[in-house]
Amino acid sequence: MTIEDTLQQFASATHIEKKKITNRNVLNEAYEYAKPSAFSRGIRLEFGNMAVLLISGTASIDEHGETVHVGDFRAQLRRTFQNITGLLESEGATWKDIVRTTCYLRDMDRDYAAFNEERADFYAGQGLDPLPASTGIQAILCRPDLLVEIEAIAVFRQA
């Protein structure tokens, strides 16, 4: 299927199926936080035999809604990758389906070298080629103990 075929399929879709993405084995839902937040971990859109996953900003949060690896940037990044992997797996997708990420770092000057090294190692372990498009942004994150947050978009054919 060419990109033109895919775009035509999207354009001709009469109805877009939409459902939330969750995987409580790796992280809980934002509305279960001590101070609830109103967003989905992600949304799955279906266009015929194509699916798009829009994964919300994901960080080093455990299945109880707690920040884990406080103060350890590399460990937080690895947990963030683990959480995104779990969300992908819950929808039958993998990192090879990721087409774009947006990466938020609390301190770009301090952490970008470690971020890029960890990300390169993780992507190599996933066998990614080509690599996803990506943007890196320095940001104040929603919790003061979070050092990194990543949102992602995956596109894949449904089985």
Secondary structure as UniProt FT lines:
FT   HELIX           3..12
FT   STRAND          17..20
FT   TURN            24..26
FT   HELIX           30..32
FT   STRAND          42..47
FT   TURN            48..49
FT   STRAND          50..58
FT   TURN            63..64
FT   TURN            70..71
FT   HELIX           73..90
FT   TURN            91..92
FT   HELIX           95..97
FT   STRAND          98..105
FT   HELIX           108..126
FT   STRAND          133..138
FT   TURN            144..145
FT   STRAND          148..157
//
